[in-house]
Amino acid sequence: MRSKRKIPKKLGQWLSTAICGNDITSSCLYVSAIAAFYVGALAPIVLLIVALILYFYRKIYTEVVEALPLNGGAYNCLLNSTSKFSAALAACMTILSYIATAVISAKIAVSYLHSLAPSLPMISVIIGTIIILALFATLNIIGIGESSIVAFIIFLLHISTLTTLCLFGAGRLFDGFEIFWANWANVPTGWDQLSVTLFLGVSAALLGISGFESSANFVEEQKPGVFRKTLRNMWVAIFIFNPLISFLSISLIPVSEITQNQEQLLAYMGGILAGDFLHDLIVLDAFLVLSGAVLTSYIGVTGLVRRMSIDHVLPNFLLKQNKRRGTYHRITIGFFLLCTSILLLTGGDLFSIAGVYTISFLGVMSLFALGNILLKINRKELKRTFRAGWITVLIGLCATVSGIVGNIIIDYKNLIYFLSYFVPTVLVVSIVYARIKLLKSIVYLENKLMGRIFIWQKNKTPTSVSFSLENKLLDRIFIWRSIVIDKIMDIITQEVLVFTRGGNLPKLRRAFDYIIKNEDSQKVYVVYLQGEKNDEVIKNLKADLEVLDRTYPEIDIEFICRQGSFGPEVVRQFSKEFNIPINNIFIGSPEEKHRFTIQELGGVRVIF
């Protein structure tokens, strides 16, 4: 009896919300303290402004992700709207965002535990953070991934804990607002100073919406229509809890005490409001939620780096799998080393790590808004279920770019830390991106060296010692040259396939320009599917391809015409028949008349 292929079960609204909600609501544990540090009693207002900015990004993300419902976030968005290198830059920022997420979450989790034994030296927090990072690296290598049920239980505990804290805090407000007014007395009164304070405060407090992009990274695992609901649910949680918790902390605790207890503020509040019970409950909740965010970072970066390696943006050696577990241990170990290094580089300082985190995270969001603009311009025909207005997109983009500038003004070292990791990552991507040119340069240098050795040998006797050594060197260079040439041939013989709707020379030229700039392949199949035979269309299409053949002599173009209609089954059929990965199959923008979605096509790339 033939077994049926098991179809993975899609996640509903609340399980999906739990996975990404744990990520974004974990910021409730520390963002109030960060905002209060910069703006004092204005912190609740600043966090309301941040929630307003997030409201704009709800619309930006909805348009892009529902039009291109594939995992990858900003990387996927830019990959389908502009060049592969631009998408790679977005991915580099996303990787840095994952690094900072893992480090700051592990650090805050250990800091909350440290509040149970404050007599221990702070060095134990650094060591504990490394242990947490190592533990979850091990779990990721073993193969223990994100469980939606476990995430949902943690999410319920987290929301219940935050609600309990807010209820106790609201009850304490009946005792009066003396502390609030005392804190408010320190608010700047002059407009110049007030505007600068608000600007820097909003820039720092934008950390409170980090994690909003996480739902876009697993949209393929969600049921249809769930994605925009997860964005709504995350926004509601942030809109309610961040300003409310900040208001309660400002009303109940002097700003100086908030600053002193910045790394475990909510547990400190809980101890004031309800003693050890609420204090310990918040510590447990913080540890679980923040630890979950560490695991989510490992899972997210593994998926992203794997996708980039398959797309030939990062080296293929990262795709090496553990034989027993089938996990990508090289990616996990590399990520752990990067996390540990940034922890040691910053000395575990919350504000330094938060600065790196905020710059990288805001960079990802800004690129997402930019991707939205590029989709509007370059992929006008692409089928959409929602459209964000131009004003909405531009306000969102300006807000996050201003946030990046603000974080650099707060401390220029944040930019230095960020560039210390961003530049090497981009350098690796650039090397892989230009690998054919680099490999050809190596062959050129080897040819020059071999020619020079031949010239030297003309004036020497074959029996001389130096002649023998030079022959050995020639043999070695020849072997190296052969290895490099074989590598070049392996890369350029990778084939791509383009589906076309008929003769349209400008669009076909755009498609081939994209292939020349972004792919190393020298073999392109152009496929035309027709419902009814139309000799005129085929004749025009062949004429267009002859023009392209003369325009791009370095590419071998093969035309394929078959009966049928385009759809997911046809994509899988051609992928299997020609042994071409689906991510190397390119199409034009699906229009409103098409019944299938980009997700159903399995990962094809929209290039024109």
N, C-alpha and C positions, 0 to 999 in steps of 0.2 A: 504494500500500500504506500502510495507516494505521500510524503509529509508536506504539509503546507508551511510556507515561510512565515515565521512568527513576526507580526507587525508590532513594533514598540508602542506601548500605550502612551497617548498624549496626555499632558498635564492640564488640569483645569485651572480656573481662576485662582483659587485659594492656595493650592499647592505651588503654583508658579509665583504667586505673590509672596509666599513664605520664603522661597529661595532667594529672590532678589530683595524682599523686604527686610530680611535679617541683615543684609549687607548695608542698605541705606539707613535703617533705623539704628544700627550700631553706632552711628555718629551721634545719636542723642546722648551717648555716654560721655562724650568729651567736648562737643562743639559749643555747649553753653559756657564752659569755662574759657575756651579760646576767645569767644565773642566778648565775654565780660572783661578779659584781660586787655583788649584793645579799645573797647567803647564803654566799659562800665555799665551804668544803668540803661544805656541805650541798646543793650544786647537784644532784648525782645523785638525791638523795632527792626534792628538789623536782620534778625532771623526771619521776620515777616517779609522783608525785601528779598531775601534769598528765596523764600517760598514763591514769591511772585515771579522771579527769574525762572524758577523750575516750571512754573505754569506755562511759560512760553516754550520751554523745551519739551513739554508734553506733546505739543502740537508738531514740533519739528521732528521728534523721534517717530511719532505716529505716521506721518507721511512717508518718511524714508523706509522704515522697517516694514510697514504693511505693503509698500510697493516692491521691496526687495526682502522678503521674509526668509533670510538665510542667516545662520550664525556668523558672528565675526564683528558685529557692531560697526564702528567707524571704518575699519579695514575693508569690510564687505561693501559698505556704501561707496567709498572712494574707488575701490577696485572696479565697480560697475558704472562709474560716472567719469573717471579720469584715468590717469596712468597708474601702472602697477607700482612705480616708485613712490608716487604720492600716497598710495594706499599703504605702502611699507612704512612711510614716515608716521602715519597715523597708528600703525601697529606698534612701532617703537615706543610711542607715547603710551599706548595701552599697556605694553609690557612694564614700563616704568610705573604706571598707575597700579598694576598688580603687585609689583615689588613693594611700593609704599603702603598699599593696603595690607599686605601680609605683615610687614614690619610694625606699622602703627597699631594694628589690631592685636598682634601678639604682645607688643610692649604694654598696651593699655590693659590687656587681660591679666598679665602678670602684675601690673601695678595695682589693680583691684585686689588681687590675691595678697599682695604685699601689705595691703591695709589691714589684713587680719593679724599680721605679725610685723608691725612697723619698726620693731627694734632691729630687724635684720638689715645689714648694710645695702645701699642702693646697687652695689656691684652685683648683688644676687638677682636684681631685676634684669640686668643685661644678660646674665648667664641663663636665667629662667626664660627670657625671650628667645635665646638661641636654642634652648631645649625644646620649646614649643614649635619653633620653625623646623627643627630636625625631626620632631615627632610626626608632624603632618607631612613632611617630605617622605618619611618612611611609610606612612599610611597610604600616600598617593602611589608610591612604588609598588606596595603590596596589592593595591587595586581597590581600596575602599573609597568609593566615590561619594558624591553628594546624594543623600537619600531624601527624597521629597517629603516623606512621612516624618522623618526625624527633624527636618528643617521646619515643618509645620508645627510640630510640638514645641520646638525651641521658640518659634515665632509667637505662638500663643502665650508661652511663659513670659517672653519679653514684653509683649503688649500688655499683659496682665500686670507685670511688675511696674511698668511705666505708669499705668493707670492707677495702681495702688499708691505709688509715690505722689502722683498729682492730687489724688483725693486727700491724702494726709496733709499735703502742702496747702490745699485749698482750705481745709479745716483750720489750719494754723493762722490763716490770714485774718480770721475774726479777732485775733489778739491785737491787731493794729498794723499800720504801715510805717512805723517809725524807722525801721532799717531801710525800707525802700526809699523814703524821702532823704535819709542820710546819704545813701548811695547816689540819689538823683542830684544832690547838692554839688557833686563833683563833675556834673556834665558841663562841657564847654558852652558858653553863652554866645560868644562871638561867631558870626556866620562863617568866617574863613576857617577858624579852627574846627567848628562843628562839621563843616562839609568835608574837611580832610579826615577827621576822625571817622565819620560815617563811611567814607570811601574805603579807608583802610580796614575798618571793621567788617564791611560787607565782603571785601576781598578775602579776608581771613575766614569769615564765617561760611563762605561758599564750600568749605570742606564738609559742611553739614548735608550737602546733597550728593556727596560722592557715593557711588554705588547705583545711581539712577540708570546708568548705561548697562547694568548687568543683565536686565531682562532681554535686551537685544542680543546678548551673547548666547542665549539658548532658546530663541524664538522657534526654531524648528521642532523643539520638543513640546511646544504648547499647542493646544487646540485652536482652531480658527476663531478669531475674534477675542482671544484671551489677552493678547499683548497690550492693547490699549487699556484694558481693565487693570492690568498690573501697574501701568504708569499712573492711572488715576488713584489706585489704592496707595501706592508709594507716596504720591503727592499729598493725599489727605493725611497720611501718618505724619509726614514732615511738617505740614502746615499746622497741625494740632500740637504735636508733642514738642518740637524744638522751641517755638516761641513761648509755649506755656511753661515748660520746665525752666527756661531761662528767666521768665517773669517771677516764678516761684523762688528761684535761687536768689535773685536780686532782692526780693521782698523779705527773705528770711535770713540771708547771710551777707555780711559785709563783703565788699569786693575784694578786700585784702585777704580774707579767709578763702574766698573762691579761688584766688590765684594760688594761695598756698596749697590747696587741695585739688589742683587742676586735673591731676591724672586719675583721681577717683572721686570726683565731685558728687556724683549721684549717691554713692555709698555714704559719703559724709553727710549729705542731706538726709538720707534715710536714717542714719544714726541719730541726728538731731530730732527728727520727726517722730520716730517710733522705736528708738533704741536698737539693740543688737539684732532683733528679728528682721527688721526691714533692711538694716545695713548688710547683714549676711545674705539675705535674699537677693539684693542688688548685686553683691559680689558674685554670687553663683550665676545669676542671670548674665552679668557682664562677661564672665569667663566663658560661658557656653556660646553666647552670641558672637563674641569677638573671635573665639577659636573657630567657630563655623565660618567666619569671614576669611580666616587664614586658609582653611581647606578649600573654600570657594576660589581663592586666588590661585592656588596650586592647580585646581581643575581647569580654571579659565585660561591660565597661561599655557598649560599643556595643550589644550585644544587650539589656541591661537598660533603657537609656535609650530605645531604639527601642520596646520593649514598653510602657514607661510613657507614651510619646508617643501610641502607638496607643490606649491605654486612657484618653487625655485626662487624664493625671496631670501631664505636662510639656508645654510648648508644642509645637505641631505643626511649627513652623519647623525643629525639630531633625531632622525626617524628610527634609529636603532631601538628595537623593542626587547624587553626582558623576555627570555625564552619561556620561563615558567609562568609569568603573570601577564605577559602581553602588554605591559605598560612601558611608557617612554621614560626610562630612568635617567637618560642623559639630560633631558629637558628639566626634569625635577631636581637633579643634583645641581645643575647650573643655576637654576632659579634660587635654590637654597643658598648657594655661595654668594650670589648677588645680594640677596636679602641680608645675609650676615655681614657682608662688607659695608653696606650702607648704614646698618645699625652701628657698627664700630666706627665708621667715618664720622657720623654725627654725634657719637657718644651717647646715643639713646635719647637725645634731647627731643622732647615732644614737638616743640615749635619748629625745629629744623626739619624733622621728618614730615610734619604736617605741611611745611612749605613746599618740599619736593612733591609730596602727594598732591597738593592743591594745584601746582603748576602743571603737572602731568595730566591730572584728571580734567582740569579746565581746558588744557590743550586738546584732549580727546573730544570734549563737548564742542569746542570751537570748530574743530575739523568736521564734526558731525553736521553742524549748522552750515559750514562751507560746502559739505557734500550735498546738503539739501538744495543749496543754490545751484550747484553744478548739475544736479538732476533736473532742476527746472529748466536750465538752459540747454544741456546736452541730451537729455532724454525726455523731451516734451511728450512724445507719444506713449511713454511707459504708463501702463495701466495703474491707476491709483484708487484707493478707497477713501482717501482723505487728502486735503490740500491745506498746508499752512500758509497764511498770507505772507507777503513779502515783508511787511512791517514787523510781524511777529518774529520772522527769521532774523531780520537785521537787528532788532532789539536784543534778542537772545545772544547773537554773535557778539555784539558790542559789549554786552554785560560780562560775558566770560573772558573776552580778550582784556577788558578793563580789570577783571579779577586777577589775571596773570600779571599785568603791570603792577597792580597794587601789592601783590605778594613779593614781587622783586623789590619794590620800594621799601616794604617792611623790613626786609633783610636781603641784601644782594647775595649773601652766601647761599640762599635758597636756589638762586639761578646757577651758582657755581656747582652746588651738589647735583642739581638736575642735569647740567651739561656734562658733568663728570661721567654720567651713565648714558645720557642720550647720545652724545657724540660717538663713543665707541660702538654703540648699537647700530647707529646709522652707518658707521664706517664698515661694519661687517656686512650690512645689507648692500652697501654700495659695491663692495668687493664681489659679492655674489651676483649682483645686478650686472656688473661689467666683466664677468668672469671670462667670456669669450675673448674680449679684447686683451685681457690680462694674459690669458693662456697663449694667444697668438703672439703677444710680445715676448713671452718666454721662448716660444719656438724660434722667433726671429733672432733672439740673443744667442740661442743654442746654435743656430745655423752660422751666425757670425763667428762664434767661438771655434766651431769646427773648421770653418774656412781659414781662420787665423792659424790654427794648429797645422793644417795641411801646408800652408806657406812656410811655417817654421821648419817643417820636416824636409823641405826641398834641399836645404843646405846641410843636412845631416846624414850620416851613414846609417843604414838600417840596423847595424850591430851596436850602436851607441846605447848607453844606459838611458839617456834622456829620450831617445827615440822610442824605446820600449815603454817608458812611463807615459809618453804622450799617446801611444796606441791604446794603452789601458784607459786613459782619460777619454779618448775618442769613443771607445766602446761604451763607457759609462754614460757619456753625454748622449750617444745614440739611443741607448735604452731609455733614458729620461725623456728624450725627444719623442720616442714612440709612445710612451705612456701619456704624455701631454696631448699628442695628436689623437690618440684613442679617446681621451677624455673629451676633446673638442668634438669628435665625431659622434660620441654618445649624446652630447647635448644638442647638436644641430640636427640630428636625425629624429629627434622627437617631433611628432606630427601634430598639427592642429586641424580642426574642422570648423568650417563656417557655413551656417545655414543662411540662404538668401531667399527672398520672396520673389525675385525676378530681376530683370535688367534694370539696374539703377546705378550707373557708373559713379556718381558722387558718393553714395553710401558705401559702395564696394571699395572705393579708394580710401574712405575713412577707416574701413575695417582693416585694409592692408597697411595703412599708415600705423594703426594701433599695433598690429602684429610686428612690424619692423621695429618699432620703438620699445615694445614691451616683451617680446618673445625672441628666443634664439633659434626657433624652428625655421628650416628652409624647405619644408614640405607642407603645403596647405591644400586640403580638400575643400572644394566649394560645392555644396549640395543644394539642389533645387528640387523641391517636391511639388508635383502638379496633380490636381484632381482630374482634369481633362487635358488631353494632349493638345498643346498649343505650339506649333512649330515656329511661329513668329517670335514668341517670348524666348524660346530656346535659342533661336538665331541671334537675337539681340544680346542675350546673356553671354553667348560664346564670343560675340564681337567685343563686348566689354572686357571679358577675361583676356582676350588677345591684347587689348590695350594695356591691361595691368601686367601681363606677362612681359611686355616690352618696357614698362615703367619700372618693374621690380625684377630684373634679370636674375638676382640671387635667390629668388623663390621659385620652387617647382610647384606649379599650380595644376591640380587635377580636377576636372569638372565631372560631377556625378548628377545625373538626372533620373529620378524615379517617380513612379506613381505613388500617391498617398498624401496624407495631410500631416502637418507638424504637430507633435505632442510629446508627452513624457515617454511613451513606449518607443516612439521613433528615436528619441535621444538615446535611450538605453540600448536599442538595437544597433545603431551606428557605433556607439562606444564599444560594444562587444565585438562587432564585426571587424572594425579597423584597429582595435586594441588601443584606443585613445581615451585617456581619463576624461571624465565628464567636465572637469574644471578646465580642460583644454578644448572644449567645444564652445564656440562663440555664436551669438545670435543678435538680432536687432531687438528693439524694445517691444515686448508683447503689448498689444493694444486692448482697448475695452472689449472688442468683439471676441477675443480669445477666452475660452472657458477655463483654461489651465492657469496656474500661478507659477511664478518663478520657483517657488519652493518645490512644486511637484516635478519640475524639470531636473531636480537633483544636484544643482550647483553649477549650471552653465553660466557663462559670463556674458553680460549685456555690454556690447562694445560700440554699438551705433544705433 
